[in-house]
């Protein structure tokens, strides 16, 4: 899998829950969105948790909430 594959994955869209044609991708989507973090994702989470308090521009608008990075924007909050 390439970086482009990961960026373009339906697993990155928390609103895509219909499972695709005949629902055949539902299990993949649920595992990708809500399953356990991979080792590399867990490492990124730990690094972000350590860095965020030190980043002046982000420390007041970004926080880790469970498996998500939550960013409070001017119009809405994203995770």
Buried (B, 14 or more C-beta within 10 A) or exposed (E): EEEEEEEEBBBEEEEBEEBEEEEEBBEBBEEBBEEEEEEEEEEEBEEBEEEBEEEEEBEEBBBBEEBEBEEEEEEEEEE
